[in-house]
Amino acid sequence: MQGFGKYEINKELLDSLNKMGFLEPTEVQEKAIPIILQGKDIVVRSKTGSGKTGAFLVPIIGKSNRENYVTSLIIAPTRELALQTYDVAQKMGTTSGIRPVVVYGGVSIDNQIKKIRNRSNMVIGTPGRIIDLMKRKVLSLEHVKFLVLDEADTMLDLGFIEDIEYIISQTSLTRQNMLFSATIPDKILALADTFMRSPTYVQIGNDAEVTVSTISNNFTVCENGNKVSTLLAYLSEYNPRKAIIFTEQKRSAATLSDILKQYNHVATVMHGDLTQAQREKALSRFRNGAKLLIATNVAARGLDISDISDIINFDAPSEPNMYVHRVGRSARMGKDGNALTIVEQNELEIIENIENSLDIRMNPIKVDENSFSEAKNIVRPRYNNFRRPSSHRPQNSRYGGRRDYHHYRSFRSRNY
């Protein structure tokens, strides 16, 4: 038997997978599903966009017994990821007796309480709201059989480690544990050693391969000091089908949206200060017509929109791992995608650091930014995360870095 039919899962689940167009398992699903079906703990490191959600939902739903109490707990770092996992769980598991509920902050807790009390057997949510429901004596985890930490590296980066440890301490000791992440730093391994029982480690790709191979990683240097003109030139010359533009600051996202509208680019904005209703409205506009979404890092994890063609880092990410999760919004499930990072001449060490940390090669491209030189610029603070302290930098460059752009191009033997 081919496809998902080779696994010991019920017919209702197979029918749901067929209706969803899930005919053949992806590589991560191929490797993880049999291990989970055997009841083993598992740690999976796989690239963003490779099908990790299906890798744990298929076996969990396949092993569930239509219980009237919570047996599955899936913890996600962001509301967006929780909502998207919930959407897949609903489509995949309803006919198999799965009654999922999604819980997260920023919205009324009353409806979430009502759904949990209405015999929900799968809870998907963020750590803070899960704990809130536990302390209200609404959510009991004593019967949890399946525990999933999704995007575990993000949860640790966001400081959720103590919340996660508390949640785990309230679950059944006989649970099956699953940890999924795009990167597996040492702190993830330490966490796994703490609460998992002899987990099987599954790694898709080699140690350095953390972005999917179908992404074209590019950068361009803003030579006139106006990144807005560089961005407008890229949008004009490359005409991306659907793109997310990342900024470091919420204020920059709003300002950039206003500027782009002046050049007939319709963009929607998403950042952490928006209410949940506003964020969902922004995502709906982006899914249903807007070509551009301008977002802060809140959107870098969990967004699963299949037709995103381009990721544009208007502001370079503050660390290499964030680059991974930003560009992972494109090239989903084997599709092609483009990633562009815009840097100024004194930010070239950022590009070199990303390349060295992730073992990828970023291709330089040139755009005619002078065509939009009149565009209003956005003044923003400098981010020095990748640069050495000034007292340790060589002084052979007028930028205070190791080399200026032309030296950089010559050094790397790259030509436009």
Secondary structure, 3 states (H helix, E strand, C coil): CCHHHHCCCCHHHHHHHHHCCCCCCCHHHHHHHHHHHCCCCEEEECCCCCCHHHHHHHHHHHHCCCCCCCCEEEECCCHHHHHHHHHHHHHHHHHHCCCEEEECCCCCCHHHHHHHHCCCCEEEECHHHHHHHHHCCCCCCCCCCEEEEECHHHHHHCCCHHHHHHHHHCCCCCCEEEEEECCCCHHHHHHHHHHCCCCEEEECCCCCCCCCCCEEEEEEEECCCCHHHHHHHHHHHHCCCCEEEECCCHHHHHHHHHHHHHCCCCEEEECCCCCHHHHHHHHHHHHCCCCEEEECHHHCCCCCCCCCCEEEECCCCCCHHHHHHHHCCCCHHHCCEEEEEEEEHHHHHHHHHHHHHHCCCCEECCCCHHHHCCCCCCCCCCCCCCCCCHHHCCCCCCCCCCCCHHHHHHHHCCCC
